[in-house]
Amino acid sequence: MHPLAIRRQARLEHRDGSSISSIAARLGLPYQTVRTWCRDDGAPDSQFTEDRCFRCRDSAPADHEQYSYLLGLYLGNGHLVTSAKVPVLRIYCTATYTALLDQAEWRCSPHWRIASNASGRRDA
């Protein structure tokens, strides 16, 4: 995620007649990034703010215990599915050990939706 000011600058230069490749070279950005910005004129600037990107935030998670627990589940029993527009944390365990999933559900609520399927797997 790049600062919104850089995105605005690239779009303005493109509207003024600069080529996408020259803008990308001057700003030191990938061509495809600048191309997406310049071709997507209908997207609101709020879609591209740093607030939407967890890596761009300076603040630490508000609840360190909750974050640590979910990080442990991810490292030990889960993985992220990033093919959709929204990343999904999938946690796998045997159906006989439901306490793990119950704890994950408790830690995620009310911010994340917990879904489960017939095999006992739940997606956070």
Secondary structure, 3 states (H helix, E strand, C coil): CCCHHHHHHHHHHHHCCCCHHHHHHHHCCCHHHHHHHHHCCCCCHHHHCHHHCCCCCCCCCCCHHHHHHHHHHHHHHEEEECCCCCCEEEECCCCCCHHHHHHHHHHHCCCCCCEECCCCCEEC
